[in-house]
Amino acid sequence: MTAPEAAPEAVLAAGRVRGAFVADGVARFLGVPYARAPFGALRFRAPEPVEPWEGVRTATEFGPTAPKRPYAPPLDALLPDPAVEGDDCLNVNVWAPWNPESEAEAEAGPRTGRPVMVWIHGGSLLHGSNAVPVYDGSAFARDGVVLVSVNYRLGVEGFGVFPDAPANLGLRDQLAALAWVRENIAAFGGDPERVTVFGESAGAISIAALLASPLARGLFRRAVVQSGAPMALPVERARRTTEAVAKRLGVPATAEAFAAVDRERLLTAQTEVTAKGSPLTGGGHSFQLVVDGEVLPRDPAEALLAGGPGTASGEVDLLLGTTAEEYRLWFVPSGLVERLSPLTLRLALWKTRVPSRTARVYRANRPGARPGEVLGALATDKLLRVPLNRLADARLGSGAAGRTYLYEFGWRSPVLGLGACHALELGFVFDTLDTPEARALTGPDAPRALAAAMHAAWVAFAADGDPGWRAWDAERPVLAFGPGRPSLVLAPREDERRAWDG
């Protein structure tokens, strides 16, 4: 391999960067800017191209993360979320295979034409970053993939709705990052025509939106949607969270007024406003993607189900899936599973308009289950599994050129009784089970063989669009990753899925 002192370098459109070797055959470039810092006059504006630099830019440490606050207890112990201070938060990290066989090749850079995967993190559009240790891309690079992880603006600075600023700024950041990948990824050995975008939770919701956005066409060939479904709000509804933050701050709900507010005070206000919200139970305020007429001309769910011109859905290979017990991340640590009474369950089902016939099927299939467990299973399927099944069916019915694959992650964590909860699969996908941050969710004895299988499936999908099992068809094949060995299941829990139709 290249001598340790010969650090890897890449020549980008904006200038040269120097990274570091992680281990034999893997190079890492951290904190590389893809757009100008969104501060000062650029705050609450669409991302602008990064300014070129002279000389060689060192890229060996994680770049700044978007302004945010940690998760509130008890999730802060389960989802570590490092913060890095600084202005240049619109940055990417790149892990790349880099194993030249000669000194001449070392100067020329890595081999070209490798598949590329671009990671968009989750965190309710309020948390997360590309510096989370679980998202280390070394294993992907080890297996021949150029892995890129993206930072984007969060909270009110990324998803506030103002009369004097563009909407969906965080989503526009993601588009800018993908455009940067298309222009620069060959310098790291990647093929700009073989880009797979993948993400989890809010990252998956973002990817579903990108599939529906005319501005994203041609920026990626494949997509992996993990535990998120197409959704966006009308401007009028989405504006309510921004207005609630403005009221707490005592300022007008304009970008100009918010830009004049101290950032720490702004973060405190948005944290207080969103404290009662939950991705599954609702309640309180939350930041959401917006149907803005430009990035998202229409609701992504409607656009993707309809297909046709204006979306990338029909052309892109899709890998879609959830964990088997998404709800347990929110319901178990908070104690909601224990607290929810039969009466509260009935009220919750009425409020969320769950048909009584649907609830009866779920209850019958879970004899002895607590009311909170029944509600959680219903919420998981209503918000995630059923919409993804409908998307797969729509693509099948439309004769989409892109292939569709479904999976479910079912290995159950022993930590706090979390089971197969939301975000549990991340350490398996990235093959980072040995990190303390992954073990916070999995415990110390998570099955390495299952991680190897899941990681290999993602690599294979990025390479040629086939993760290794049957594509979606009328028999509804789903690859179950756990609780035992991976296995193909036809139409799992079909009676529950059907209970949502008609």
N, C-alpha and C positions, 0 to 999 in steps of 0.2 A: 504494500500500500504506500501511499504518499507519506513521506517523512513527516513526523508530527509538527515540525516547525514550518512546513509548507502549507499554511492555512489555505483552505479552498476560497476561491474568488469567483465572482460572477459579474458580468458586464450587463447592466440593465439600461433601459432607455434614459433614466435619470442620472446614471453614474455607476461606478464600480462599488461592489460590496465585498467585504471579507468576513467569512464565517469561521466555524471551528469544526473539527472532527469530533463526533460523539463516540464512535467506535470504528473498528475496521469497516470501511465501505459505506459509512453514513456521515454526511455533512449536515450541519445545522446553521441556518441563517435566521437570526432573531431580530424582531423589531424593525423590519424593513418598511418604510413608509410607502403607502400606495396613494395617498392624497395629502394635501396640506393640512396642517393642524387646525381643527375647527374651533379656534379661539379668537378673541378680539373681533375684528370686523367679519370674520368667517363663521362666527357662531350663529346657529340657526339658519345656515345657508347650505345649499347643496354642495357636496364635496367637489373640490377643485383639484386638478392634477398637481402632483408633487413637483416642487421646484428642483431642477437639476443641481447637483453638488459637484464640487471639484475634489480631486484626489480619491482616496479609497475610504468608504464609510465602514466603520467597524459594526458588525452585526452579530455580536456574541452574547448579548443580554436581552431579556424580554423588554419590549418597548412599553410605554405607558398604556395603562388600561383606561377605558372610558370612565368618567366620573360616576361613582356608584357608592352604595352602602352594602355591607355584608348582609347575608341572609339573617333573618331574625331567629332566635332560638325557638325550637330545638334544631331547625334545619342547618344552622351554621356549623354544627359539629358533623353533620352528614355530608354537606356539600361545601367543602373548603373553597374559598373564592379570593385568591390573592389580588391585591391592588398594587399597581406600580404607578408612582406619581410622574407627572409630566404632561406636556401639551400634545405631543405627536401620537395621539391614541389611535389614529387611523393607520394601523400597521398590520403586517402579516409576518408569520413565521414560516420558514420553509425547511423541511427535512428532505434530503435527496440522496439517492444512491450515488456514490462518488468514489469509484475505485479504478482509477486509471492504471493501465499496465506499464506505463513508462513515464518518464519525466516530461516528454513531449506532450503526451496525452494530458498530463496534469496541467500544463499551461493552456491546453485547448479547452479544458473543462470536461464535464461528464458526457457520457454517451447520450444521444438525443432519442426522442420518440417514446419515452416512457409514459405510462398512464399517470394521470394527475388526479388527486382527490383534494377538494377544497372543503374544509370544515367550518361550519357556521354554528357557533355555540348556542346553547339555550340559557334560560334564566329568567323567564317571564318578561323579557325585554327590559329588565331592571338590573340583572346580575350577570355574572359570568365574564369570561374573557378567553383569549387564546393563550394565557399564561397558566391555566389550570393544569397541574401536573398529569392528570389522567389523560389529557389530550396530547401528550408527547407523541410525536410522529415517527419516532425511531423505528418501531416495528414495521410500519408501512414502508419506510425507505429501505429497511433490511430486505423486504420482500419485493423490491423493484418498483415501488410507487413513489412519485414525488408528492409529498403531503404539504398542503398549505393550510394554515389556520388563520382566521380573520378576526380582527376587532372591529366593532362598529359602535356608533353612538347608542346610548341606552336612556331609558326614562324619558323625562320631558324634553331633554335635548335631542333625543333621537326619534321620539314618537309623540311629542306634543302636537296639538292641532291649533294653529294660529291663523289669523286673517292676513298676517303680513310675512309669512314664511312658508316654504314648501312643506307639504306633509310627507310622512314616511321617510324622514331623513336617514334613519338607521337602515332602511331597506335600500335607499339610494347609495349609502356607503357600501353595502354588499354588492350592488351592481358595479360600483367603481372598482371594488376589489377584484371582481371577476373580469372586468375589462383589463385591469393591471395584469392578471394572470395570463390572459390571452396574449398580451403584448410582450410579457417578460419571461414566461415559464420555460421557454426553450433554453434560456441561459442556465437553467438548473437541470437540464436534461429532459424536461417534460414536453409532451406533445400537446399543443394548444387545441388540437382536434379531438383529444381523448380526455376531456375534463369531466369528472364526476363531482357534483356538489352534494354534500351530505351534512345532515344536522339533526339535532334532537330537541324535542319540546318546542320552545319558541324558535329555535333554529330550524326545526322541521316546518313549522308554520310559515316561516320566512321563505323556505324553499318552495313550498306549495304556492306561495304568492308569486315567487319568481317564475314558476311554471306558467302562471296565468298572465304574466306581464309581457307586453310586446317589447319592452326595453331589454328583456333578457334573452331574446331569441338569438341563437348562435353562440351564446357564451358558455354553454355546457351541453354535453351529449347524454349524460346519465344523471340520475338523482336518487338519493336514498333519503326517505322520509321516516324518521324514527320518533314515534310517540308524539306526533303532531298531525293536525289535519287542516285542510284549507279553510281559512276564515279571515274575515275583515269586517269592520264596522262602517256604517255610513258616517259621513263627517259629523253630522249633528250629534250622534250618540258618542262618538269617540271624543268630541270636544269637551264632554262633561268632566272628564278627569283633569284636563288642563284647566278648566274653569274652577274646579275644586282646589287645585294647587294655587291658582291665582287668588282665590278668596282667602286661603290660609295665609298667603304672603301679604295680602292687602294691596295688590297691584292689579292693573288691567291685564286681561288674558291676551296679551300681545307678545310677540317675540322681542320687540324693542324693550318692553318693560321687564321681561324675564332676563334679558341680557344684562340689565343693570343691577340685578340681584346678586349678592354674594353667593358663590357656588355652594358653600356649606349650608347656608340657610335654605337654598333651593333644594338640596338633597334632603334636608330634614323635613321640609314641607311635603315633598313627594313621597317620602317614606311614611309619614303620618297619614297621608291621604290613601295610600294603597295598602295599609297594614291589614285591613280586614278582608282583602280580596284573596281568592283561591282559584287556581286554574280549573278545579273540578266542582267546588261548591258554589262558586260565584260570590256575590256579596261584595260590598265595597266598590272601590274604583280600581281600574287596572289600565295599563297602556296596551293598545291594540294597533294592528295595521288598519289602514284607512282606505276606503274606496275613494281615491282622490281624482279620478278622471285622467290621470297621466301615467303614473307608475302602475296603478291598478284601476283600469277603466271600469271594471265591474267586480262584484264579489267573486273571489277566487273559487269558492265552492261551486257557484253557478257556472263560471267560465270553464272550469275543468270538467264538470259533468257534461256540459254542452259540447266541449271540444271545438273543432273547427278553426277558422282563421283567427289570428291574434293571440294564440297561445302556443307554447312549445310542448304541451302535454302529449299530443299524439306522436311527436317525433322522438321523444326522449324515453329511453329505457328507465323504468321505475322499479325500485325496491322499497316496499312499504311494510311497516309493522309496528307492533306495540309490545310492551311487557304484559304478562297475564294479569297482573294485579297493580296496575298503575296507581290506583287510588291510595295504596297503603303508605306511600311516602308522606302524604298529607294527613291521612286519617289516623294512622297508628301513633306517630310521635306526639301528635297534638292531643291524643286521648279521645278523639271523636268517635272512634269505633266503640269505645266503652260507654261514652256518654249518651249516644243516640238511643232514644226510646222508640217503641213501636209507634206512639203518637207522633213524635217528631219525624219519623220516617214517612208516615202518611202525609204530613204537612209538606215535607220536602218534595215528595212525589207530585203532590198537587201543584206546588209552586213551579216546579220545573216541567210540568205538563207531560209527565211520563204516563203513558196509557196504563190503565189498571190491569189489562190483560197481559201487558209486558211485565209488569211487576210480579204478577202471579207466576209466570214462567220462571223468573229468577228465584223467587222464594221456593218454589217446588224443587228446583235443582240444587238448593242449598239448605237441606234440612238441618236445623240446629244452628244456622248462621246467625250472628248478631244483626240487628237492624242496620248498624253502620256498615257491615260487610255487604249486605244486600244493596244498600244505597251506593256504596263504592263501586260494586260490580256494574250496576246500572249506569253510573256516571262515566266509568271507563269506556263502556261500549257506546253510549250515546255520543260522547265527545270525540272518541278516537277510533275504536275498532269498526263501528258501523260506517262512519264516513269514509274510511279508507277502503272498506269492502265495496262501497258504492262507487268510489273512484275507479277501482279495479274493474268492476262490472261495466262501468260506462266506457272505459277504454276497450274492453273486450267487445262490447256491442257496437262500437263505432268502427271497428276494424283498424284501430290505431297501429301505425307502423312500429312504434316502440313496444318492447316486451314489458310485461308486468310480473313481479314476483312478490309474494307475501311471506312474512315470517311472524313468529311469536316467541318471545323470550320468556321461559317458564321456570328457570332455576330459582329456587327460593332462598333468599338470604336469611341466616339465623340471627342477624343483628337486630335487636329490639323487636323481633317478630315482623320485620319489614316484608318478608316474602318476596315475590317477584314484582317489586315496586318500580315506580318511575325512576329512570336514570341508572338503574342497576346494571344494564347491559353495557354501559360505556367502557368500563374497564376491560370487558371481554372484546368489544369491537377494536379498541386500540391496543389490546394485548399488553395492558399496563397494570395487571392485577397485583404486582409486587409493590406498587407505590402506596405509601400510607394513605393517600387521599382516596384511592380506590378501595382500600381495605376498610375505610370508614363505613362504606355501604355493604361490602361483601363479607367482611370478616377475613381471617387469615387463611382459610382453607377452601377458597373458591376453586372449582375444578379447572385446572390448566388445559385439559384436553378440550373442554367446551370453549374456552377462550381461543384456542388454536383453530378450532373449526369455524367459529363465528368470524374471527379476523380473516381467515383464509377466504371465506365466502365474500366478504367485502372487497378483498384484493381481486378476486376473480371477476366480480361484477365490474370493477373499475377497468380491468384489463380488456374484457370482451363482451360485457353486458349479460353474462350468465353466471349467477352465483353458485350454481351446482345442483339445482333442483328444478322441478317442473314449473314451467311458466303458468300463469293464471289461465284457467279454462273453466268450463261449465261445472266441473267437479270440485272446484274451489280448493286447490292444493295449497297448504300452508306448511312451511318448514318450522317445526317446533324445536327451538334450542333449549333443551331441558324440559322437565327436571332431570331426566336421564340423558342418554345419548341423543344427538340430533336425529329427528325422524320426520318423515312426511306424513301429514295428517290431512285427510280430505274433509272439508266442511266442518271444522271444529265448532261445537256448540251452535249448530245450525238452528236449533229450535229457538234459541235466544236471539240470534240475528234476525230470524224471520218475524219474531214478535214485534220488531220495530217497524215492519212494513205494513202499509194499509191501515 
